[in-house]
Amino acid sequence: TEIMFNPDATTDNWGEYLEIFNPSNEPFDLSGCLITDTAGNDSYPNGVIEPGGFHLLAANFNSWENGGLPEVDTLLTTNLNNSSDTIYFICDGIGTLETISYQPGANGWPLCGDNPEDTNAGYSYEKISPEMDGSDPSSWECADKKYGEDWGSPKYSN
């Protein structure tokens, strides 16, 4: 899993993204799944994630406008707050698979980059291991690979 809530290469409403990783040995059908936040902004991922595969939800499908992301699988209609937010990944019949309550530079969450006036500008949070608890700040680190002008590894291993 990976989250970009404050892109630097483009505007937030074009460059934000969430990545879902399937660590299992079975395909994962996203039918009936929902990504939502505390404000109730919902996104509905669709398709099947193959074993060891990734699914990318982004605010814009066009790589010329979204900061150079690889192929986007689903449009992200959930707005990701730059200062803090809680994101829920919920699927029918399973319940809540992941809860991420990020707050850059506070409560144990890493602060990425070198611009204290623009928190985490251009850096994604990458989950260290899929087995780790997404609500625990120590499960996340700042991206250390570049894609386009920003830092992250969308659709690739962290």
N, C-alpha and C positions, 0 to 999 in steps of 0.2 A: 504494500500500500504506500501511496505517496500523495502529498497534497501541496498544491501551489495556490496560495491565497493572495499573494502580493507580487505579481510579475513586474519586472522592470522594463522588459523589452517592448511591452505594449500595455494598454490599459487593462485594469482588472476585469472589466466586463468582456474582454476578448481573450485574455491569457490565463485565466484561472483554470485549474484542472484538478481532478481526483483520479487516482489510478487504483484499480482493484486487481489483486493478484490471487490466482487460484493455486494454493499449495498442495491440493489433494491429487490423488491418482485418477480421479473421475472428472468428467466434464461438469461444469456448474451452470445450470440454466438460470438466467437472471429474470425470467418471467415471474411476476409477482413481487419483485424487489423494488425498494424505494430508498433514495438518499434524501434526507431532510436535515434541516438545521433548527435551531431554537426559535427562529422566526416563522417556521412552517413553510419555508421555500422548498418545494419538492422537485426531484429529478427522478426519472424512471429509466434506469439502465435496461437495455434489451440485448438479446443474443445469448450465446453460450460461451463461457470461458473454458478453453481446453485446459487439461492438466498442465500445470507449470506456466500457464498463459496469463496475459494481462488484458484488462479492459480499461480503456481511457475515456473518461467523461470530461469534456472541455467546453468552455463557454463559446467557442467558435470553431467551426469545422475547417476554415480556411487557414492553411499554414502560413500564408503571407501576412495574415492579420493576427494570428494567435501566438506569435513569438517563435514559430518554427517547430511546432509540435509534430510528432509523427501522426499517422492516420488516427483520427478521432472516431471512436465507436458510437458514442452517444452524446447528445447535446446536454451540457450541464446547465440547468436552469436554477440551481441553488446558488445564491450569492454568498461568497465566502468573505467574512469580515476580516479585515487586516489586523485588528488589535486583539480579537479573541472571538471564538465561536465554538459551538458544539455541533458536530456532524454525526448523524446516526445512519447506519446501513442496516435496513430491516427487510426481511423476506418473509412472505406468507408461508405458514407452516413451519417456519424455523424460529422466527423472532428476530431480536436484535443481534446481528453478527459482529458489529463493531460500533464503538462509541469513541469519538475523538473530541476531546475538549481542549483545544490549544489556546495558549496565551503566551505569545513570543516574549522571551526574556523574563517571565514571571512564573512563580510556582513550579520551578524546575524545568520549564520548557527552554530549549536552546534559543539563543539570539544569534541569528545568522547575518553575515555581511559586516560591513564596516561603516554603515550609515545610521547613526543612532536616531536621526530624525525621520527615517523611513524604515520602520521595522521589517526586517527580513526581505527587503526589496530585492527581487530577482532570485530568491532562494526557496526551494521547496523543502518540506520536511519529508524525510524518508524513514520508513519503519525499518529498524535494524534487522528484525527477523519476523516472519509472518506469525509465529507462535506467540510473540510477545503481546501484552495487553495494550491495545491502542489508546486506552485512557491514561496510561502511565507515561508521563513526560520522558522518563529514562528509556522508553522504547523507541524514541525518535532521535534523529540526528539531522544536521544540515547537509544538504546535497553537496557533493564534492566533484561532480561531473558537469560539464557544460553541454547544453543543447541550445542551438541558436545563440542568443545573447544572455540567456538566463542559466541558472544552475539547477539541475535535476536530471533524472533518468527516466522520463516517461516511456512506458512500455518496455523497459529494460531492467535487468536486475540492479538493485541498489549497490 
